[in-house]
């Protein structure tokens, strides 16, 4: 029995190390999948309607981040999806952030004014788009 005890302890230790290694690999893969999925890059979204209509499904403002670069910096951009089609108006580059929390704080506020749409946050307005420009795209 004394000869089997080191062998049994070695097997148990091997199993524990294997399970821990597989767990770490699974967590790393999950992080990669999250960074590739656009849903995990969504900073803010808001639905609105054109000035001349009451259909609130017509416009959707999306603020998204790029995947982090080598320094951990994400580029934040915005666009307005128009109607049921794939037509959209690009608002372009809005700025940078290093975490999703920072991105949401800086760019997470979308306000539908009577004459324009603004995107901003704690530091103020980052982008503005006249709603009359969107009316031309319909």
Secondary structure as UniProt FT lines:
FT   HELIX           2..36
FT   HELIX           38..41
FT   STRAND          42..48
FT   TURN            51..52
FT   TURN            56..57
FT   STRAND          59..65
FT   TURN            70..71
FT   STRAND          74..82
FT   TURN            83..84
FT   STRAND          88..97
FT   HELIX           100..107
FT   STRAND          109..112
FT   STRAND          116..121
FT   TURN            122..123
FT   STRAND          124..130
FT   HELIX           131..137
//
